Amino acid sequence: MDTFLEEGPKNPIKIQDNTFRDGHQSLLATRMRTEDMLPIAEKMDSVGFWAMEVWGGATFDTMHRFLGEDPFDRIRTLKKYIKKTPFSMLLRGQNLVGYRNYADDVARLFVDKACEAGMDVFRVFDALNDFRNFETVVERIKANGKHFQGTICYTLTERRMGGDVFNLAYYVDKAKEIQEMGANTLCLKDMAGIMSPFDIAKIIVELKKSISIPIQLHTHYTSGMASMVYLEAIKAGVDIVDTCLAPFALRTSQPAIEPIVATLYGTSRDTGFDLSLLLELGDYMETVAPKYRDYLAKNKMGVIDTGVLAHQVPGGMISNLVGQLKEAKALDRLAEVYKDVAITRKELGMPPLVTPTSQIVGVQSVLNVLFGRYKMVTNEVKDLAYGLYGRTPIPVDPEVQKKVLKNYKRGETPVTGRAADFLEPELEKAKAKVGDLAKDDFDLLIYTLYPTTGEQFLKWKYGLEERPTNVKPKTLEDIRKEDEAMAAAIEQVCKTI
C-alpha cells in the first residue's frame, strides 16, 4: 500500500452510485422497472453516496417505449423514498435524451421540467466535445439553481493517450473550458472502458494543477482495466468515482463498489461506508436480477471484452454492428467493419465513439463494407458533415465531405456555427400535432422527443389503448415457472440420451 494512502491526510473518496441507471442500461438493455428499485430505495439513501444516477441516457426512451412507464414519474416516485441523496442524470447536451439535436425551446423546457420533477445534478456531455452544444441547457440548469457537471468524452487517437488529437493538452484545455463555463464539477467520461491506469493518473495530476473544481471519473469495466484505473485515479487525487452494486457491475457496466470500499478501508481515502449494508443491498439486487437475465449478453464466456483493447469500439456499438450484419446475413464481415470504423471515424472528423456519433460512424461503416465506401450515405452522416452536430475534433476529410453532401437538402457548403442555431423552434408544432393527448408539458416533451413511440405511450397512459403484454413486468413467479419448465425439458433430454 502506498504510504500516501496509509498515512496521508484524510480525504474520503466520494462515490456516485449508478445501479439504478447505467448499471442496468449497460448490462440489461435499460429494462429495470421502478417497482424493483423501491424496496431498497430508503436504504440506498442511507449509504452516504455523493449522488445517485437514476435517470437520463437511454432510460427515457426505454421506459416509455418498452416498459410502459412515464419517465418523469420515476424521478417523482424515487424522491418520495430517497430524500437526502441528490439525484443525477446523464444529459446529452442539445441531444437531451434523444438521438439528434433538438431546438432550443425543447431544450429549455426539458431542463425546467426535469428540475421540477426532482433532478439535482446534470451530467452534461456532447458527443463531439463541442461545448457550444451545452449553452442552452446550462443556462436553464443554473437558472433553476441546480448542479452543472461539465463532461469531457474520453477517447484515444491511438492505443495510449497521446498522438495529434486526444493527448494530455486536449483534456487539460477542455477542462479549463468547462470550468470557465461555470461548471460545479468536471466529469471525465470513458464510455468504451479504454482508459489505462497510468494515463488517467497523469491526467488527474495535471488537471489538479489546472482547475479548481472537483473531478469525477466515469468508466466502464469492458476492457478489464476499470478497477485499476480507479485505484490509480484515487491515488492521484480524483474526488468522485462512479460505481454500481456488484450484481449490476462489471462486464460493460461500472466497477463494483464493494471491493473499492474494502480496498480503501483504513486508508486516507476510506469511504466510511458500511460494507455490511452494501452487501445487504447487493443481496436484494440478486433477487430481482433474474427478472432481467434474458437481456444479459450470453454469447461469450469472458466477463471482459479484450477486443476493445485493440479496436476501441464500445460494447453498445458492437452489438449494433452485429445486429446490422446479422440482418444483412453478413456477420462474417465483422472484422472488415472494425477496420473500416477506424478509417471512417478519421474521415468524419475523429468523433468520440459515444451516442449518437458511435451509431453514425458504425452504420456508415457497415454500409461501406457491404456496398462500397460512401456508395450509400445515411442522413445522419450528411448532417454530421454539414455541421448540424457541431464541430468535430479534427476537420472532416474535404473529399469525403464533398461526396456525402452532394445534392444534400440543406446545401453543399458546411456551416460552422452553433448547431442549434440552424434549427427552427419545435414545441408549437408538436403541440398542434399531439393536441389534447398531451395533458401537460411533461406529456408534450415525451411526444416531442419521441413522436411515434411517445404518442403510443400517451395512448396507453390515458387508457385509449390497452398496453400489450410485452410492456408488462415479468414476475418472480413467471421466472420460477420458466426455470421449472427448463429443468423438466433438460431432464427429459437426459432420459433420451
C-alpha positions in Angstrom: 0.0 0.0 0.0 1.3 3.5 -0.9 2.5 5.5 2.1 0.3 8.3 0.8 -2.8 6.2 1.2 -1.8 4.8 4.6 -0.6 8.0 6.3 -1.8 11.0 4.3 -4.4 13.5 5.4 -8.0 12.2 5.5 -9.7 12.8 2.1 -12.5 10.3 1.7 -13.3 9.4 -1.9 -16.9 10.3 -2.8 -19.0 7.7 -4.6 -21.8 8.1 -7.1 -24.0 5.1 -7.4 -25.1 4.2 -10.9 -27.1 1.0 -10.2 -30.5 2.5 -11.0 -29.4 3.9 -14.4 -26.1 3.0 -16.0 -25.8 -0.4 -14.3 -28.9 -1.9 -15.9 -28.5 0.2 -19.1 -25.1 -1.3 -19.7 -26.0 -4.9 -18.7 -29.7 -5.4 -19.2 -30.8 -3.1 -22.0 -32.2 -0.5 -19.5 -35.1 -2.7 -18.6 -35.1 -2.4 -14.8 -38.5 -1.2 -13.6 -39.2 1.4 -10.9 -41.1 -1.1 -8.8 -37.9 -3.1 -8.3 -36.0 -0.1 -7.1 -38.4 0.9 -4.4 -37.8 -1.9 -1.8 -34.2 -0.7 -1.2 -34.6 3.0 -2.0 -34.6 4.1 1.6 -31.5 2.0 2.5 -29.7 3.3 -0.6 -30.4 6.8 0.7 -28.7 5.9 4.0 -25.4 4.7 2.4 -23.9 8.2 2.0 -23.5 8.4 -1.8 -22.4 11.7 -3.2 -25.3 11.3 -5.7 -27.3 8.5 -7.2 -27.7 8.4 -11.0 -31.3 7.4 -11.6 -32.2 8.9 -14.9 -31.1 10.1 -18.3 -29.2 8.2 -21.0 -31.5 5.6 -22.5 -33.9 5.4 -19.6 -36.3 8.0 -21.0 -36.5 6.1 -24.3 -36.8 2.6 -22.8 -39.3 3.5 -20.1 -42.0 4.9 -22.3 -41.3 2.6 -25.3 -40.7 -0.8 -23.7 -41.8 -0.6 -20.1 -44.9 1.5 -20.4 -43.7 3.8 -17.6 -43.8 7.6 -17.6 -40.1 8.7 -17.4 -40.9 11.7 -15.2 -42.8 9.6 -12.7 -39.7 7.6 -11.9 -38.0 10.8 -10.5 -41.1 11.8 -8.6 -41.6 8.3 -7.2 -38.0 7.7 -6.1 -37.9 11.2 -4.5 -40.5 10.0 -2.0 -38.1 7.4 -0.7 -34.7 9.0 -1.4 -34.7 12.3 0.4 -31.1 13.0 1.4 -29.0 11.8 -1.6 -29.0 14.1 -4.7 -30.3 12.6 -8.0 -28.0 12.7 -11.0 -28.9 12.3 -14.7 -26.9 11.9 -17.9 -27.9 14.7 -20.4 -26.6 14.6 -24.0 -26.3 18.3 -24.4 -28.5 19.6 -27.2 -29.4 15.9 -27.9 -31.1 15.8 -24.4 -32.2 12.2 -24.0 -32.7 11.5 -27.7 -30.5 10.9 -30.7 -30.5 14.2 -32.6 -30.1 17.8 -31.7 -33.4 19.4 -30.6 -34.3 23.1 -30.9 -33.6 25.5 -28.1 -37.2 25.8 -27.0 -37.3 22.0 -26.4 -34.0 22.0 -24.5 -35.1 24.8 -22.2 -38.5 23.2 -21.4 -36.8 19.8 -20.8 -34.4 21.0 -18.3 -37.1 23.1 -16.5 -39.4 20.1 -16.2 -36.6 17.7 -15.2 -35.8 20.1 -12.3 -39.4 20.4 -11.4 -39.7 16.6 -11.3 -36.8 16.4 -8.8 -33.4 16.3 -10.7 -30.4 17.8 -8.9 -27.2 17.1 -10.8 -27.0 17.3 -14.6 -24.0 15.5 -16.1 -23.9 17.2 -19.5 -21.9 15.9 -22.4 -21.6 16.4 -26.1 -20.6 13.6 -28.4 -18.1 15.8 -30.2 -16.9 17.6 -27.1 -18.3 20.8 -28.7 -19.3 22.7 -25.7 -21.4 25.2 -27.6 -23.9 22.4 -27.5 -24.1 22.9 -23.7 -25.0 26.5 -23.7 -28.8 26.4 -23.7 -29.2 23.6 -21.2 -26.5 25.0 -18.9 -28.4 28.4 -18.8 -31.5 26.6 -17.6 -29.6 24.3 -15.1 -28.1 27.4 -13.5 -31.4 29.4 -13.6 -33.0 26.5 -11.6 -30.2 26.6 -9.1 -29.1 23.0 -9.9 -25.6 21.4 -10.2 -23.9 21.6 -13.6 -21.4 18.9 -14.2 -19.4 19.5 -17.4 -18.3 16.4 -19.1 -15.4 15.5 -21.4 -15.9 12.4 -23.5 -12.7 10.4 -23.2 -11.3 8.7 -26.3 -8.0 7.9 -27.9 -6.1 8.6 -31.1 -4.0 5.5 -30.6 -3.7 2.7 -28.0 -2.5 5.0 -25.2 -3.2 8.7 -24.6 -1.3 10.9 -27.0 -0.9 11.4 -30.7 -2.0 14.5 -32.6 -5.7 14.7 -31.3 -6.6 13.2 -28.0 -3.5 14.0 -25.9 -2.9 15.5 -22.5 -3.1 19.0 -23.7 -6.5 18.3 -25.3 -8.0 17.2 -22.0 -6.5 20.0 -20.0 -7.7 22.6 -22.4 -11.2 21.1 -22.5 -11.3 21.0 -18.7 -10.4 24.7 -18.5 -13.1 25.5 -21.0 -15.7 23.7 -18.8 -14.6 25.4 -15.7 -14.9 28.8 -17.5 -18.5 27.9 -18.3 -19.3 27.8 -14.6 -19.4 24.1 -14.0 -19.7 22.9 -10.4 -17.7 19.7 -11.2 -15.9 18.1 -14.1 -16.5 14.6 -15.3 -14.2 12.5 -17.4 -16.5 10.1 -19.2 -14.9 6.9 -20.6 -17.8 5.2 -22.4 -15.7 2.4 -24.0 -13.7 1.5 -21.0 -10.4 2.2 -22.7 -8.7 4.4 -20.1 -5.4 3.0 -18.9 -4.4 3.3 -15.3 -1.2 5.3 -15.8 -2.8 7.6 -18.4 -5.6 8.6 -16.0 -3.2 9.2 -13.1 -1.3 11.6 -15.3 -4.4 13.4 -16.4 -5.7 13.7 -12.8 -2.4 15.1 -11.6 -2.3 17.7 -14.4 -6.0 18.7 -14.0 -5.5 19.3 -10.3 -2.8 21.8 -11.3 -5.0 23.5 -13.9 -8.6 23.6 -12.5 -10.1 24.1 -9.0 -13.4 22.3 -9.4 -13.8 18.7 -8.1 -13.1 15.9 -10.7 -15.3 12.9 -11.2 -14.3 9.8 -13.1 -16.7 7.6 -15.1 -15.5 4.4 -16.9 -16.8 1.0 -17.8 -15.3 -2.4 -17.0 -15.5 -3.5 -20.6 -11.7 -3.9 -21.2 -11.0 -5.1 -17.6 -8.9 -2.1 -16.7 -11.5 -0.1 -14.8 -10.8 -1.1 -11.2 -7.0 -0.5 -11.8 -8.0 2.9 -13.4 -10.0 3.9 -10.3 -7.2 2.9 -7.9 -4.6 4.9 -9.7 -7.0 7.9 -10.1 -7.8 7.7 -6.3 -4.1 7.7 -5.5 -3.7 10.7 -7.9 -6.4 12.7 -6.1 -9.6 12.2 -8.0 -12.6 13.4 -6.0 -15.5 11.2 -7.1 -15.9 7.9 -8.9 -18.9 6.1 -10.3 -19.7 2.5 -9.2 -22.6 0.0 -9.0 -23.7 -2.6 -6.6 -21.9 -5.9 -7.5 -24.9 -7.7 -9.2 -25.2 -4.8 -11.7 -21.5 -4.1 -12.0 -18.5 -5.3 -14.1 -18.9 -6.5 -17.8 -19.9 -3.4 -19.7 -21.1 -1.7 -16.5 -19.0 0.2 -13.9 -16.7 -1.3 -11.3 -18.4 -2.8 -8.2 -18.4 -0.6 -5.1 -17.9 -3.4 -2.5 -14.2 -4.2 -3.4 -13.4 -0.5 -3.6 -14.8 0.1 -0.1 -12.9 -2.9 1.2 -9.7 -1.8 -0.6 -9.7 1.7 0.8 -10.7 0.7 4.4 -8.3 2.2 6.9 -6.6 4.5 4.4 -6.7 8.2 4.0 -9.3 7.8 1.3 -11.6 5.5 3.2 -15.2 6.0 2.0 -16.6 5.5 5.5 -19.3 3.3 4.1 -20.9 0.4 5.9 -19.8 -2.7 3.9 -22.4 -4.9 5.5 -25.1 -2.6 4.4 -23.8 -2.7 0.8 -23.7 -6.5 0.9 -27.4 -6.4 2.1 -28.3 -4.2 -0.8 -26.5 -6.5 -3.2 -28.3 -9.5 -1.9 -31.6 -7.7 -2.7 -30.4 -6.9 -6.2 -29.6 -10.6 -6.7 -33.3 -11.4 -6.0 -34.6 -9.1 -8.8 -31.8 -9.7 -11.3 -33.4 -13.0 -12.6 -36.3 -11.0 -14.0 -33.9 -9.3 -16.4 -31.5 -12.1 -17.1 -32.7 -12.6 -20.7 -31.2 -9.2 -21.6 -27.7 -10.2 -20.3 -25.3 -11.0 -23.1 -24.6 -14.7 -23.2 -22.6 -15.0 -26.4 -19.2 -15.1 -24.7 -17.7 -16.8 -21.7 -15.4 -13.8 -20.9 -16.7 -11.1 -18.5 -14.4 -8.6 -20.3 -14.1 -7.8 -24.0 -10.4 -8.0 -24.6 -11.0 -6.9 -28.2 -11.8 -3.4 -27.2 -8.2 -3.0 -26.1 -7.3 -3.1 -29.8 -10.3 -1.7 -31.7 -11.7 0.7 -29.1 -15.3 0.1 -30.2 -17.7 0.5 -27.2 -19.9 -2.5 -26.3 -23.2 -0.9 -27.3 -21.8 -0.1 -30.7 -20.5 -3.6 -31.2 -24.0 -5.1 -30.5 -25.5 -2.6 -33.0 -22.9 -3.6 -35.7 -23.5 -7.3 -35.0 -27.3 -6.8 -35.3 -27.0 -4.9 -38.6 -24.7 -7.5 -40.1 -26.9 -10.4 -38.9 -29.8 -8.8 -40.6 -27.8 -8.5 -43.8 -26.6 -12.1 -43.4 -23.1 -10.8 -43.4 -21.8 -11.4 -39.9 -18.7 -13.0 -41.3 -17.6 -9.5 -42.4 -17.5 -8.0 -38.9 -13.6 -7.9 -38.9 -13.8 -5.7 -42.1 -16.3 -3.4 -40.4 -13.9 -3.0 -37.4 -11.2 -1.9 -39.8 -13.5 0.5 -41.6 -14.7 2.1 -38.4 -11.1 3.4 -37.7 -10.9 4.8 -41.3 -14.5 6.3 -41.4 -14.1 7.8 -37.9 -11.0 9.7 -39.0 -12.6 10.8 -42.3 -15.7 12.1 -40.4 -13.6 14.2 -38.1 -12.5 11.8 -35.4 -15.6 12.0 -33.2 -15.5 10.2 -29.8 -17.5 7.0 -30.2 -20.5 7.7 -27.9 -24.2 8.1 -28.6 -25.1 9.3 -31.2 -21.8 9.5 -33.1 -20.9 5.8 -32.4 -24.1 4.8 -34.2 -23.5 7.3 -37.0 -19.9 6.0 -37.7 -20.9 2.4 -37.1 -23.9 2.3 -39.5 -21.8 4.1 -42.2 -19.0 1.6 -41.8 -21.4 -1.3 -42.3 -22.8 0.4 -45.4 -19.2 1.0 -46.7 -18.3 -2.7 -46.3 -21.5 -4.0 -47.8 -21.9 -1.6 -50.7 -18.6 0.2 -51.2 -17.3 3.3 -49.5 -19.9 6.0 -49.3 -21.9 4.5 -52.1 -24.8 4.7 -49.7 -24.8 7.5 -47.1 -27.1 7.9 -44.1 -28.9 11.2 -43.4 -27.1 11.4 -40.1 -23.6 11.3 -41.8 -24.8 14.1 -44.1 -25.9 16.1 -41.1 -22.6 15.5 -39.3 -20.6 16.5 -42.4 -22.8 19.6 -42.8 -22.2 20.7 -39.2 -25.5 20.0 -37.6 -24.0 18.1 -34.7 -21.3 20.7 -34.1 -17.6 21.0 -34.6 -15.7 17.7 -34.9 -12.3 17.3 -33.1 -10.5 17.5 -36.5 -11.9 18.7 -39.8 -14.0 16.3 -41.8 -12.0 15.0 -44.8 -12.7 17.5 -47.6 -13.2 14.9 -50.3 -15.5 12.8 -48.2 -17.4 15.9 -47.2 -17.9 16.9 -50.8 -19.0 13.4 -51.7 -21.6 13.0 -48.9 -23.0 16.5 -49.3 -23.7 16.2 -53.0 -27.3 17.1 -53.5 -27.8 17.4 -49.7 -31.2 19.1 -49.0 -29.6 21.9 -46.9 -26.9 22.7 -49.3 -23.3 21.6 -50.1 -21.5 24.3 -48.1 -21.0 23.2 -44.4 -22.0 25.5 -41.6 -19.6 26.4 -38.7 -21.9 28.0 -36.1 -23.6 26.5 -33.0 -25.6 23.5 -34.3 -28.9 24.5 -32.7 -28.8 28.0 -34.4 -29.9 26.2 -37.6 -32.9 24.5 -36.0 -36.4 26.0 -36.0 -38.5 26.0 -32.8 -40.4 22.8 -32.4 -42.7 23.0 -29.4 -45.7 24.8 -31.0 -45.7 22.5 -34.0 -45.6 19.5 -31.7 -48.3 20.9 -29.5 -50.6 21.3 -32.6 -49.9 17.7 -33.7 -50.4 16.0 -30.4 -53.4 18.0 -29.5 -55.4 17.1 -26.4 -53.5 13.8 -26.0 -50.8 15.8 -24.1 -52.3 16.9 -20.8 -49.3 19.0 -19.7 -45.7 20.0 -20.6 -44.4 16.6 -19.4 -46.6 14.8 -21.9 -45.6 17.3 -24.6 -41.9 16.6 -24.0 -42.5 12.8 -24.3 -44.2 13.4 -27.6 -41.7 16.0 -28.9 -38.7 13.9 -28.2 -40.2 10.7 -29.5 -43.2 11.5 -31.7 -44.2 7.9 -32.8 -43.5 5.9 -29.6 -44.3 8.9 -27.4 -47.8 9.2 -28.9 -48.3 5.4 -28.5 -47.3 5.7 -24.8 -49.7 8.6 -24.1 -52.5 6.4 -25.5 -51.5 3.7 -23.1 -51.1 6.2 -20.2 -54.6 7.6 -20.6 -56.4 4.3 -21.4 -57.1 5.0 -25.0 -55.3 1.7 -26.0 -54.5 -1.3 -23.9 -50.8 -1.9 -23.1 -49.6 -5.0 -24.9 -48.3 -7.8 -22.7 -44.7 -7.2 -23.6 -44.7 -4.0 -21.7 -46.0 -5.6 -18.5 -43.5 -6.7 -15.9 -42.3 -10.3 -15.6 -42.9 -11.5 -12.1 -40.7 -13.8 -10.0 -43.5 -16.4 -10.3 -43.0 -16.2 -14.1 -39.3 -16.8 -13.6 -40.0 -19.8 -11.3 -42.3 -21.4 -13.9 -39.7 -20.8 -16.6 -37.0 -22.4 -14.5 -39.2 -25.4 -13.7 -40.1 -25.8 -17.4 -36.4 -25.6 -18.4 -35.4 -28.1 -15.7 -38.1 -30.5 -16.9 -37.0 -30.1 -20.5 -33.4 -30.8 -19.6 -34.4 -33.9 -17.6 -36.4 -35.2 -20.5 -33.5 -34.8 -22.9 -31.2 -36.5 -20.4 -33.5 -39.5 -20.3 -33.4 -39.9 -24.1 -29.6 -39.9 -24.3 
